């Protein structure tokens, strides 16, 4: 119960890595706010967590809107009395070759993937800074979901890779700015994870599956629960001296240094 009596907000929590993070944090004792634009799936996850003995509430939120980011924080405080953990997980993709990419699609992805963590992180940090400190003077933890593609690149995923590169820098500058307030900021950069999206897009295509596995030294896809375990660790007091860094649970992808 490493997160007992903590309050966690997880954005983009209706499915995939976000849902796994919400379940894992609830299992470790946190009271969780499930945030997403998908109300049906978000409410369903909150019920699943409650049925498993955890505590969760759903709050609809568009993370790219400042008013929603601030409302999300107010919701957490009204429901559970505080805000100790924010997992900035909400993210979208848009595939297009560089010369064909529309301005609107570039803006749309960065609005969710980069502006969202800024807005939610700022709103959450203001609340955390006003709370009494816990262990080691810590008032809160913000976990930003990045990607190995913050470092690498995918030619037809321009706004996604740009946004994740920005998330890495955002993690660093947030960490430096918030450290004096007792707030840690850390990142997670997953490799190829077996989410619903990847299973649909890749696992039904043997050639695509072969490409992914050939560039992953551990020879398999990661599971959302494996990323959630990293998020729990980073949010807990076990990681109390970590801030400003991004961890890469990627099956060795970054170390391999070739595509296929």
C-alpha positions as CSV (number, residue, x, y, z in Angstrom):
1,X,0.0,0.0,0.0
2,X,2.7,2.5,-1.1
3,X,0.1,5.1,-2.0
4,X,-2.2,4.8,1.0
5,X,-4.1,8.0,1.8
6,X,-2.8,9.7,-1.3
7,X,-5.1,11.2,-3.9
8,X,-4.2,10.6,-7.6
9,X,-5.5,12.1,-10.8
10,X,-4.9,10.1,-14.0
11,X,-5.7,11.8,-17.3
12,X,-6.5,9.7,-20.4
13,X,-7.5,7.0,-18.0
14,X,-10.4,5.4,-19.8
15,X,-8.2,2.8,-21.5
16,X,-4.7,1.5,-22.2
17,X,-1.8,2.7,-20.1
18,X,-3.9,5.3,-18.3
19,X,-6.4,2.7,-17.1
20,X,-3.6,0.5,-15.9
21,X,-2.1,3.4,-14.0
22,X,-5.5,4.1,-12.3
23,X,-6.0,0.5,-11.4
24,X,-2.5,0.1,-10.0
25,X,-2.6,3.2,-8.0
26,X,-6.0,2.3,-6.5
27,X,-4.6,-1.1,-5.6
28,X,-1.7,0.6,-3.8
29,X,-4.2,2.5,-1.6
30,X,-4.6,5.8,-3.6
31,X,-8.0,7.4,-4.0
32,X,-8.1,7.9,-7.8
33,X,-9.8,10.4,-10.1
34,X,-10.3,8.9,-13.5
35,X,-10.2,11.7,-16.1
36,X,-11.0,11.3,-19.8
37,X,-13.2,12.7,-22.6
38,X,-14.8,9.2,-22.9
39,X,-17.4,9.3,-20.2
40,X,-18.8,5.8,-20.7
41,X,-15.4,4.1,-20.5
42,X,-14.3,6.4,-17.7
43,X,-17.3,5.7,-15.5
44,X,-16.9,1.9,-16.3
45,X,-13.3,2.0,-15.1
46,X,-14.3,3.7,-11.9
47,X,-16.8,1.0,-11.2
48,X,-14.2,-1.7,-11.9
49,X,-11.9,-0.1,-9.4
50,X,-14.6,0.1,-6.8
51,X,-15.6,-3.5,-7.4
52,X,-12.0,-4.5,-6.7
53,X,-12.1,-2.8,-3.4
54,X,-10.5,0.5,-4.5
55,X,-11.8,4.1,-4.4
56,X,-12.3,6.0,-7.7
57,X,-14.4,8.7,-9.1
58,X,-14.8,9.8,-12.8
59,X,-14.4,13.4,-14.0
60,X,-14.8,14.3,-17.6
61,X,-12.0,16.5,-18.8
62,X,-10.5,17.9,-22.0
63,X,-6.9,18.5,-20.8
64,X,-6.2,21.0,-23.6
65,X,-8.7,23.4,-22.0
66,X,-7.5,25.5,-19.0
67,X,-10.9,25.6,-17.5
68,X,-11.2,21.8,-17.6
69,X,-7.7,21.4,-16.1
70,X,-8.6,23.6,-13.2
71,X,-12.0,22.0,-12.7
72,X,-10.3,18.6,-12.6
73,X,-8.1,19.7,-9.7
74,X,-11.1,21.2,-7.9
75,X,-13.0,17.9,-8.4
76,X,-10.2,15.9,-6.8
77,X,-10.0,18.2,-3.8
78,X,-13.8,18.3,-3.4
79,X,-14.0,14.5,-3.6
80,X,-11.0,13.5,-1.6
81,X,-9.7,16.6,0.2
82,X,-6.3,16.9,-1.5
83,X,-4.2,16.2,-4.6
84,X,-0.9,14.3,-4.2
85,X,-0.3,12.7,-7.6
86,X,-1.0,13.8,-11.2
87,X,-0.3,11.4,-14.0
88,X,-0.4,13.3,-17.3
89,X,-1.2,10.4,-19.6
90,X,-3.8,11.8,-22.1
91,X,-2.4,11.6,-25.6
92,X,-3.5,11.3,-29.2
93,X,-1.7,10.5,-32.6
94,X,-2.1,11.6,-36.2
95,X,-0.3,9.8,-39.0
96,X,0.7,11.9,-42.1
97,X,3.8,12.4,-44.2
98,X,5.6,15.6,-43.4
99,X,4.6,17.4,-46.6
100,X,1.0,16.3,-46.2
101,X,0.5,17.2,-42.6
102,X,-2.2,19.8,-42.0
103,X,-1.7,22.7,-39.6
104,X,-4.9,21.8,-37.8
105,X,-3.8,18.2,-37.1
106,X,-0.4,19.4,-35.9
107,X,-2.1,21.9,-33.5
108,X,-4.7,19.3,-32.4
109,X,-2.0,16.7,-31.3
110,X,0.2,19.3,-29.5
111,X,-2.9,20.7,-27.7
112,X,-3.6,17.4,-26.0
113,X,-0.1,15.9,-25.7
114,X,2.0,19.0,-24.7
115,X,-0.3,21.8,-23.8
116,X,-2.4,19.4,-21.7
117,X,0.4,18.4,-19.4
118,X,1.3,22.0,-19.0
119,X,-2.2,23.1,-18.1
120,X,-2.9,20.2,-15.8
121,X,0.5,20.3,-14.3
122,X,0.2,24.0,-13.5
123,X,-3.2,23.6,-12.0
124,X,-2.2,20.6,-9.9
125,X,1.1,22.2,-8.7
126,X,-0.8,25.2,-7.4
127,X,-2.9,23.0,-5.3
128,X,0.0,20.8,-4.2
129,X,2.1,23.8,-3.2
130,X,-0.7,24.9,-0.8
131,X,-0.7,21.5,1.0
132,X,1.3,20.5,4.1
133,X,4.5,18.5,3.2
134,X,4.8,14.8,3.7
135,X,7.9,12.6,3.7
136,X,11.1,14.5,2.8
137,X,9.2,17.7,2.6
138,X,7.3,16.4,-0.5
139,X,4.0,18.1,-1.3
140,X,3.2,16.2,-4.5
141,X,4.4,14.3,-7.6
142,X,3.6,14.9,-11.3
143,X,4.3,12.0,-13.7
144,X,4.4,13.0,-17.4
145,X,3.9,10.2,-19.9
146,X,6.4,10.6,-22.7
147,X,7.7,8.0,-25.2
148,X,10.9,6.5,-26.7
149,X,9.9,8.6,-29.7
150,X,10.8,11.7,-27.7
151,X,14.4,10.6,-28.5
152,X,13.9,8.6,-31.7
153,X,11.5,9.6,-34.5
154,X,8.7,8.2,-36.7
155,X,8.6,9.9,-40.1
156,X,4.9,9.9,-40.4
157,X,4.1,10.8,-36.8
158,X,5.4,14.3,-36.8
159,X,3.2,16.0,-34.2
160,X,3.4,13.0,-31.9
161,X,7.2,12.8,-31.8
162,X,7.5,16.6,-31.5
163,X,5.0,16.7,-28.6
164,X,6.8,13.9,-26.7
165,X,10.2,15.7,-27.2
166,X,8.5,18.7,-25.7
167,X,7.1,16.6,-22.8
168,X,10.7,15.6,-21.9
169,X,11.8,19.3,-21.7
170,X,8.6,20.2,-19.9
171,X,9.4,17.6,-17.3
172,X,12.8,19.1,-16.8
173,X,11.7,22.7,-16.5
174,X,8.7,21.8,-14.3
175,X,11.0,19.9,-12.0
176,X,13.4,22.8,-11.6
177,X,10.7,25.3,-11.1
178,X,8.7,23.2,-8.6
179,X,11.5,21.6,-6.6
180,X,11.7,24.5,-4.1
181,X,8.0,23.9,-3.4
182,X,8.4,20.3,-2.6
183,X,6.9,19.0,-5.8
184,X,8.7,16.3,-7.8
185,X,8.2,16.0,-11.6
186,X,9.3,12.8,-13.5
187,X,8.6,11.2,-16.8
188,X,8.0,7.8,-18.3
189,X,9.0,7.0,-21.9
190,X,7.4,3.7,-22.9
191,X,8.5,1.6,-25.9
192,X,6.0,-0.6,-27.8
193,X,3.2,-1.4,-25.4
194,X,0.3,-3.8,-26.0
195,X,-2.5,-1.2,-25.8
196,X,-5.8,-1.6,-27.6
197,X,-4.6,0.8,-30.3
198,X,-1.4,-1.1,-30.9
199,X,-3.1,-4.5,-30.9
200,X,-5.5,-3.3,-33.5
201,X,-3.0,-1.6,-35.7
202,X,0.0,-3.9,-35.4
203,X,-0.7,-7.4,-34.0
204,X,-3.1,-8.2,-36.9
205,X,-0.3,-7.4,-39.4
206,X,2.5,-9.9,-39.2
207,X,5.0,-7.7,-41.1
208,X,4.4,-4.8,-38.7
209,X,4.6,-7.1,-35.7
210,X,7.9,-8.5,-36.9
211,X,9.3,-4.9,-37.4
212,X,8.4,-4.0,-33.8
213,X,9.8,-7.2,-32.2
214,X,13.0,-7.0,-34.3
215,X,13.9,-3.6,-32.8
216,X,13.0,-4.7,-29.2
217,X,15.9,-6.7,-27.6
218,X,13.5,-8.4,-25.0
219,X,11.6,-9.7,-28.0
220,X,8.1,-8.9,-26.9
221,X,5.7,-6.0,-26.5
222,X,5.4,-4.4,-23.0
223,X,2.1,-4.6,-21.1
224,X,0.2,-1.6,-19.8
225,X,0.6,-3.0,-16.3
226,X,4.3,-2.8,-16.6
227,X,4.2,0.9,-17.3
228,X,1.7,1.3,-14.4
229,X,4.2,-0.3,-12.1
230,X,6.8,2.3,-13.0
231,X,4.2,5.0,-12.4
232,X,3.4,3.7,-9.0
233,X,7.2,3.6,-8.1
234,X,7.7,7.1,-9.3
235,X,4.7,8.4,-7.4
236,X,5.7,6.7,-4.2
237,X,8.3,7.6,-1.5
238,X,10.5,4.9,-3.0
239,X,11.4,7.5,-5.6
240,X,11.7,10.4,-3.2
241,X,15.1,11.6,-4.6
242,X,14.1,11.4,-8.3
243,X,13.0,14.5,-10.1
244,X,13.5,16.0,-13.6
245,X,14.3,12.6,-15.2
246,X,12.5,10.3,-17.6
247,X,12.6,6.5,-17.2
248,X,12.3,4.4,-20.3
249,X,10.6,1.0,-19.9
250,X,11.2,0.0,-23.5
251,X,12.5,-3.5,-23.6
252,X,15.9,-2.2,-24.6
253,X,14.7,-0.2,-27.6
254,X,16.8,2.9,-27.0
255,X,20.0,1.0,-26.4
256,X,19.6,-1.1,-29.6
257,X,20.0,2.0,-31.8
258,X,18.7,0.7,-35.1
259,X,15.2,0.5,-36.7
260,X,14.8,-3.1,-37.9
